[in-house]
Amino acid sequence: MVDLIETPEQAQLVDATLAFLGREMPLDRLREPAAGDVGRWRDMADLGWFGLGVTEEAGGVGLSVAEQMLLFRQLGRFVVTPAVLAGVLGARIAVDAGKGDLAASIIAGETRVALASPLGIVEIGDRVEGNFHLFEDDGASHVVAWNRDCAVILGPDAIGSRRALKPLDDRLSLAETTLSGAALAVSRTGVHRQADILIAAMQTGIAEAARDLAVEYAGMREQFGQKIGAFQAIKHRCANMALRAEAALSQTVFAALSEASAKDDAALHGAAARLVAADAALANSAEAIQVHGGIGFTAECHAQRFLKRAHVLSHLGGTARQRRDALLEETGGD
């Protein structure tokens, strides 16, 4: 039986995360596009985020993917940089590959790792070849890439020249590059399942935050002498947002617990979580903009930030078509 109730230790982790994010990385920081989150890299390392899933013997905290999921859900709510995912995955890959010094450096925040997402057909294995997008690569000396067979870390020698791009989400840095060379560390222990769950957790957090933002505004804004939340059209939008957020949370929690328990169908639930959570994040963010009306499109409102980040997360690690194909493969379909 899978227990869906948070333990006291898990609740404590959530409370500590919320306290830090609310104090140091509130949503209002999103109105300052020049100030990204990677400047807090050492603070994140000091909190133990990058080593959360690494064993204590290897210098980490020794928690399961279930606890990591709880952290990433809150990171999604506060639209924290997905570079945290690069640190978490990088530490695990380095440990799996027996690169203890590299793992320790990543966990301590001394080595910055960027996320590499493939552009078209690429090769990811003992060697990596192909064109990639690099997310949050400013100051990063290493990159992480993965597919459904393995996950790798590449060092500076394998990273080609970087062409800076204008990102949809101006809170993030984005570049295009060619990766070519031998991987510095390779893991074949199912890191892609962890990546699916943690990205889904961030998308779930966005879906919940967009829902809460819309409901709060609907209970405050008045039109025709009453709160707009009293109108059926707004009620139905908010109710559907709540349903989508709950579906995303349920699937993501179940996927995390299945992975933590090494269930045979863990990969299936992780792939499903990516799809369900992506749909919830994108749809809820768009609906939140509609509930806010014209102001929802402006920089003053966080709803448009939720939508931009939801789009970025939906492209990490491959296309939606590839994720649907992966889910079909896990179900044994053709």
C-alpha positions as CSV (number, residue, x, y, z in Angstrom):
1,M,0.0,0.0,0.0
2,V,1.2,3.5,-0.8
3,D,0.9,6.1,1.9
4,L,-0.1,9.5,0.5
5,I,0.0,11.3,3.8
6,E,3.1,13.5,4.5
7,T,5.2,12.4,7.4
8,P,6.2,14.9,10.1
9,E,9.7,15.0,8.6
10,Q,8.3,15.8,5.2
11,A,6.0,18.5,6.6
12,Q,9.1,20.0,8.3
13,L,10.9,20.1,4.9
14,V,8.0,21.8,3.3
15,D,7.7,24.4,6.1
16,A,11.4,25.2,6.0
17,T,11.3,25.6,2.2
18,L,8.3,27.8,2.3
19,A,9.9,30.0,5.0
20,F,13.0,30.5,2.9
21,L,11.2,31.1,-0.3
22,G,8.8,33.5,1.2
23,R,11.5,35.5,2.9
24,E,14.3,35.3,0.3
25,M,12.7,34.6,-3.0
26,P,9.1,36.0,-2.9
27,L,7.1,36.2,-6.1
28,D,7.5,40.0,-6.2
29,R,11.1,39.4,-7.3
30,L,9.8,38.4,-10.7
31,R,9.1,42.0,-11.4
32,E,12.9,42.5,-11.5
33,P,13.9,40.8,-14.8
34,A,17.6,41.7,-14.5
35,A,18.0,39.7,-11.2
36,G,17.9,36.0,-11.8
37,D,17.9,33.2,-9.2
38,V,21.3,31.7,-9.9
39,G,22.8,34.4,-7.8
40,R,21.4,32.4,-4.8
41,W,23.2,29.2,-5.9
42,R,25.3,29.1,-2.7
43,D,22.3,29.7,-0.5
44,M,20.5,26.8,-2.2
45,A,23.6,24.6,-1.7
46,D,23.7,25.6,2.0
47,L,20.1,24.5,2.4
48,G,21.2,21.0,1.1
49,W,19.0,21.1,-2.0
50,F,21.5,19.7,-4.4
51,G,22.4,16.7,-2.2
52,L,18.9,16.0,-1.0
53,G,18.7,12.6,-2.8
54,V,22.4,11.7,-2.4
55,T,23.3,9.2,0.4
56,E,24.8,10.6,3.6
57,E,27.9,8.5,2.9
58,A,28.4,10.4,-0.4
59,G,27.9,13.7,1.3
60,G,24.2,14.2,0.8
61,V,21.1,14.3,2.9
62,G,19.9,10.8,2.0
63,L,16.2,11.5,1.3
64,S,14.1,9.8,-1.4
65,V,12.5,11.2,-4.6
66,A,9.3,11.7,-2.6
67,E,11.0,14.4,-0.4
68,Q,12.6,15.9,-3.5
69,M,9.2,16.1,-5.1
70,L,7.8,18.1,-2.2
71,L,10.7,20.6,-2.5
72,F,10.3,21.0,-6.2
73,R,6.5,21.5,-5.9
74,Q,7.3,24.6,-3.8
75,L,10.0,25.7,-6.2
76,G,7.4,25.7,-8.9
77,R,5.0,27.8,-6.8
78,F,7.6,30.4,-6.4
79,V,8.9,30.1,-10.1
80,V,12.4,29.3,-9.0
81,T,15.0,28.6,-11.6
82,P,15.0,25.1,-13.1
83,A,18.8,25.2,-12.7
84,V,18.1,23.6,-9.3
85,L,17.2,20.5,-11.2
86,A,20.6,20.5,-12.9
87,G,22.3,20.6,-9.5
88,V,20.2,17.7,-8.1
89,L,20.6,15.5,-11.2
90,G,24.3,16.4,-11.6
91,A,25.0,15.3,-8.0
92,R,23.3,12.0,-8.5
93,I,25.0,11.3,-11.8
94,A,28.4,12.1,-10.4
95,V,27.8,9.7,-7.4
96,D,26.5,7.0,-9.7
97,A,29.6,7.3,-11.9
98,G,32.0,7.2,-8.9
99,K,33.0,10.8,-9.3
100,G,33.0,11.7,-5.6
101,D,35.0,14.9,-5.9
102,L,32.7,16.3,-8.6
103,A,29.6,15.3,-6.6
104,A,30.9,17.0,-3.5
105,S,31.7,20.2,-5.5
106,I,28.2,20.2,-7.0
107,I,26.5,19.6,-3.6
108,A,28.5,22.4,-2.0
109,G,27.6,24.8,-4.8
110,E,31.2,25.2,-6.0
111,T,30.5,23.7,-9.4
112,R,27.6,25.2,-11.4
113,V,25.7,22.9,-13.7
114,A,23.4,23.9,-16.5
115,L,20.5,22.0,-18.1
116,A,21.0,20.9,-21.7
117,S,17.8,20.1,-23.7
118,P,18.2,18.4,-27.1
119,L,17.3,20.2,-30.4
120,G,16.3,17.5,-32.9
121,I,18.1,14.2,-33.1
122,V,21.1,13.9,-30.8
123,E,23.3,11.2,-29.3
124,I,23.5,10.9,-25.5
125,G,25.6,8.1,-24.0
126,D,29.3,7.6,-23.3
127,R,29.7,10.3,-26.0
128,V,27.3,13.2,-26.7
129,E,26.8,14.7,-30.1
130,G,24.3,17.2,-31.2
131,N,22.7,20.6,-30.8
132,F,21.2,21.6,-27.5
133,H,19.6,24.5,-25.7
134,L,21.4,25.4,-22.5
135,F,19.2,26.9,-19.7
136,E,20.8,29.1,-17.0
137,D,24.3,28.5,-18.4
138,D,25.7,31.8,-17.2
139,G,28.6,30.9,-14.9
140,A,28.1,27.1,-15.4
141,S,31.2,25.0,-16.2
142,H,29.3,21.7,-16.7
143,V,26.1,20.6,-18.3
144,V,23.6,17.8,-17.6
145,A,21.7,16.0,-20.4
146,W,19.6,12.9,-20.4
147,N,17.4,10.5,-22.4
148,R,15.5,7.4,-21.4
149,D,18.7,5.3,-21.5
150,C,21.1,7.3,-19.5
151,A,22.0,10.7,-18.0
152,V,25.4,12.4,-18.4
153,I,27.6,15.3,-17.2
154,L,29.7,17.0,-19.7
155,G,32.7,19.2,-18.8
156,P,33.9,22.4,-20.4
157,D,35.9,20.7,-23.2
158,A,32.8,19.1,-24.7
159,I,30.8,22.4,-24.8
160,G,31.0,24.3,-28.0
161,S,30.6,28.1,-28.5
162,R,27.4,29.4,-27.0
163,R,25.0,31.6,-28.9
164,A,22.9,33.6,-26.6
165,L,19.2,33.6,-27.4
166,K,16.3,35.8,-26.2
167,P,14.2,33.5,-24.0
168,L,10.4,33.5,-23.7
169,D,10.9,33.7,-19.9
170,D,13.2,36.7,-19.3
171,R,14.0,35.4,-15.8
172,L,16.2,32.7,-17.4
173,S,19.3,32.8,-19.6
174,L,19.2,30.7,-22.8
175,A,21.8,29.7,-25.3
176,E,22.2,27.3,-28.2
177,T,25.4,25.2,-28.5
178,T,26.8,22.0,-29.9
179,L,27.9,19.4,-27.4
180,S,30.5,17.0,-28.7
181,G,32.8,14.7,-26.7
182,A,33.1,12.0,-24.1
183,A,30.8,12.3,-21.1
184,L,32.6,13.1,-17.9
185,A,30.1,11.0,-15.9
186,V,27.4,8.6,-17.0
187,S,24.5,7.1,-15.0
188,R,22.2,4.3,-16.2
189,T,20.2,4.1,-13.0
190,G,17.0,5.7,-14.3
191,V,17.8,9.4,-13.7
192,H,15.2,10.2,-16.4
193,R,12.5,9.0,-14.1
194,Q,13.7,11.3,-11.3
195,A,13.8,14.2,-13.9
196,D,10.2,13.5,-15.0
197,I,8.9,13.5,-11.4
198,L,10.8,16.7,-10.4
199,I,9.8,18.6,-13.5
200,A,6.2,17.5,-13.0
201,A,6.4,18.7,-9.4
202,M,7.4,22.2,-10.5
203,Q,4.6,22.2,-13.1
204,T,2.2,21.1,-10.3
205,G,3.4,24.0,-8.2
206,I,2.8,26.4,-11.0
207,A,-0.7,25.0,-11.6
208,E,-1.5,25.5,-7.9
209,A,-0.1,29.0,-7.7
210,A,-2.0,30.0,-10.8
211,R,-5.2,28.6,-9.3
212,D,-4.7,30.4,-6.0
213,L,-3.9,33.7,-7.8
214,A,-7.1,33.5,-9.9
215,V,-9.3,32.6,-6.9
216,E,-7.8,35.4,-4.8
217,Y,-8.5,37.9,-7.6
218,A,-12.0,36.6,-8.2
219,G,-12.8,37.2,-4.6
220,M,-11.4,40.7,-4.6
221,R,-12.3,42.3,-8.0
222,E,-15.8,43.8,-8.3
223,Q,-17.9,44.3,-11.4
224,F,-21.6,45.2,-11.7
225,G,-21.7,45.7,-7.9
226,Q,-20.4,42.2,-6.9
227,K,-17.3,40.1,-6.8
228,I,-16.5,38.6,-10.2
229,G,-16.2,35.2,-8.4
230,A,-20.0,35.2,-8.0
231,F,-20.4,34.9,-11.8
232,Q,-20.8,31.4,-13.2
233,A,-18.3,31.9,-15.9
234,I,-15.6,32.7,-13.4
235,K,-16.7,30.0,-10.9
236,H,-16.4,27.3,-13.6
237,R,-13.0,28.5,-14.6
238,C,-11.7,28.4,-11.0
239,A,-13.3,25.0,-10.4
240,N,-11.7,23.5,-13.5
241,M,-8.3,25.0,-12.4
242,A,-8.7,23.3,-9.0
243,L,-9.5,20.0,-10.7
244,R,-6.5,20.2,-13.0
245,A,-4.1,21.1,-10.1
246,E,-5.4,18.3,-7.9
247,A,-5.0,15.8,-10.8
248,A,-1.5,16.9,-11.3
249,L,-0.6,16.7,-7.6
250,S,-2.2,13.2,-7.3
251,Q,-0.4,11.8,-10.3
252,T,2.9,13.4,-9.3
253,V,2.8,12.3,-5.7
254,F,1.9,8.7,-6.8
255,A,4.8,8.7,-9.3
256,A,7.2,9.9,-6.6
257,L,6.1,7.3,-4.1
258,S,6.2,4.6,-6.8
259,E,9.8,5.5,-7.7
260,A,10.8,5.7,-4.0
261,S,9.4,2.2,-3.5
262,A,11.0,0.9,-6.7
263,K,7.7,-0.2,-8.1
264,D,7.7,-2.0,-11.5
265,D,5.5,0.7,-13.0
266,A,7.3,3.7,-11.6
267,A,8.5,4.8,-15.1
268,L,4.9,4.7,-16.4
269,H,3.6,6.9,-13.5
270,G,6.5,9.3,-13.9
271,A,5.9,9.7,-17.7
272,A,2.2,10.2,-17.0
273,A,2.9,12.8,-14.3
274,R,4.9,14.9,-16.9
275,L,1.9,15.0,-19.2
276,V,-0.8,15.6,-16.6
277,A,1.2,18.3,-14.8
278,A,2.3,20.1,-18.0
279,D,-1.3,20.3,-19.1
280,A,-2.4,21.6,-15.7
281,A,0.4,24.2,-15.6
282,L,-0.2,25.5,-19.1
283,A,-4.0,25.5,-18.9
284,N,-4.2,27.0,-15.4
285,S,-1.7,29.8,-16.2
286,A,-3.7,30.7,-19.3
287,E,-7.0,30.7,-17.3
288,A,-5.5,32.8,-14.6
289,I,-4.7,35.4,-17.2
290,Q,-8.3,35.3,-18.5
291,V,-9.7,35.7,-14.9
292,H,-7.5,38.8,-14.4
293,G,-8.6,40.3,-17.7
294,G,-6.3,42.9,-19.4
295,I,-4.0,43.2,-16.4
296,G,-3.2,39.5,-16.6
297,F,-1.1,40.2,-19.7
298,T,1.0,42.8,-18.0
299,A,4.3,42.6,-16.1
300,E,2.4,43.7,-13.0
301,C,0.5,40.3,-12.8
302,H,2.3,37.1,-12.0
303,A,0.0,35.0,-14.2
304,Q,2.0,35.7,-17.4
305,R,5.1,34.6,-15.5
306,F,3.5,31.3,-14.6
307,L,2.6,30.7,-18.2
308,K,6.1,31.5,-19.6
309,R,7.7,29.2,-17.0
310,A,5.2,26.4,-17.7
311,H,6.2,26.5,-21.4
312,V,9.9,26.4,-20.6
313,L,9.5,23.4,-18.3
314,S,7.4,21.6,-20.9
315,H,10.4,21.6,-23.3
316,L,13.0,20.2,-20.9
317,G,14.4,16.8,-21.9
318,G,12.5,16.6,-25.2
319,T,9.3,17.4,-26.9
320,A,5.7,16.6,-25.7
321,R,5.5,14.1,-28.6
322,Q,8.5,12.3,-27.3
323,R,6.9,12.1,-23.8
324,R,3.7,10.8,-25.2
325,D,5.7,8.1,-27.1
326,A,7.5,7.2,-23.9
327,L,4.2,6.8,-22.1
328,L,2.9,4.7,-24.8
329,E,6.0,2.5,-24.7
330,E,5.7,2.1,-20.9
331,T,2.1,0.9,-21.4
332,G,3.2,-1.7,-24.0
333,G,1.3,0.0,-26.7
334,D,2.3,0.4,-30.4
